Amino acid sequence: MIHYLNDFLVIQANMIEVRKYESDFDDLCAQLKFSVNLKKNLIDITCIFLSIELDSINMMTHLSSDKHQKTIQLINNALTKSSLSYEKLQTLLNFLSFAAKIVISERVFLKRLFNDLIIIKSRKQRINYSMRQDLL
């Protein structure tokens, strides 16, 4: 059996909690005989974790630049089409759902797209005016 253990992300409100967690984490890693890369212990920084840019100074999240570019590309690609297959619309919605959880929006823009996804199932969906407005 192979188990891949990747990075941990821990966000604490103050330095007292950070130090307590750090001590507990170091003890656990020592017990499990895991090595800790101390260069990855970062405080008051902006880092990218799972394609999400985390700004611990301003307490904000953003899409990483590559995900931001991909979002724009997918939307622009959809807007150039007169219709989308079920699979293409589903891919677009999965990606936009991920982005919507990170980017603060002034309005919900995915509901009508999800409604259209439920309706089409196996044929192509014409991109109507309301869908286009949701993507703009």
N, C-alpha and C positions, 0 to 999 in steps of 0.2 A: 504494500500500500504506500502511496506517495501522497503527502499532504503539503501543499504549498501555503506557507504563512507569509502574508504580505505586510504592508505597513499598518500601524495603528494610528488612529487620529483621536486625540483627546483634547477637549476644550474645557478649561476651567476658568472660573470667574476671577480668582485672585491668586496671588503667588503662594499663599499658605496651602491652598488646595493643590496647586501645581506641585509643590515640594512633597506633600503627602502622597499624591498619586505617583510621582516619580520614584519615591522610595519603594512603594508597594510594587510598582511595575518592575523595578530593578530586582527586587527580591524574587518575584515570580519568574522572571527571565533566568535568573541564576539557578533556581530550582529546576527549571526545564532545560537548562544548559543551552539557552539561546544567547547569542551575542547581540549586543545593542550598539548600533551605530550612533554614537553621541553627536555626530554632525547633524543628525536629523531631529535633535531636540531643539526646537526653535520657539522663541518667545517674541511677541509683538512683531509679527511679520505678515506678509502676504504669501500664501503658498497655494499650489494647485493640488487638489486631492480628488481623485475620481472625476476629473474634468471639471471640477468646480473650483473657482478661484476664491479662496477664503482670506479675507482681509481682517486680521485680528486687531488692528489698530482702529479702524473705522467701523468694525463689527458689521461688515457687509459681505454679501456673496455675489459673484458674477460668473457667467459662463467663461471657461477658458477661451483664449483667442481662437484656437482651432475649432472648438464647438460652436463659437459665435459665427465663424465663417461658414461652417457646415450648415447652420441654421438658416443663414441668409441664402446660401446656395440652394438648399432644399425648397425654401419658400419661392425664390425667384424661378426655379425650375417648374414648380407647380403652377405658378402664375402664367407661364408661357404656354401651358397646355390648355386644350379645350376640354379635356377629360382626363381622369386618372383611374387606373385599375384599382381594384379593392386592395391589392397588396401594396401598391404605391401610396395610396391614401393611408393605409394602416402604418406603413413605415414612417410617413410624414407625421402622423399623429403621435406615434410612440416617441419620436424625437422631440416634437413640440411639447408633449406632456412633461418630458424630462426638463426641458428648458423653462417651462412655465413654473416649475417648482423652485427654480433658482432666481429667475428674473421677476421682479415685482411688476405687475401689470396693472394698468388702470381699469381693465375690464376683462371679463372672461371671454376668450375668443375661440375656444375649442368646442364648445357645446354643439353648435350647428354642424361642425365637421364630424364629430362623433355620431350625431344623429344620422348624417348621410352615410357614414360607414356601416351603421346597422342596417340601413335600407338596402344598400347595393349588394352585399354579400359576394356575388360572383361576376357581375358585369361591370362595365366601366361607369363611372359617375361623371356626369357633365359638371364642370366647375361653374356653378351659377353665381349670380351677383353677390348673394350673402356670403358664400364661401370665399369669394375673392376679397370681399371687404374684411373678413376675419383674418385673412392672410396678409393684408396690407399693413 
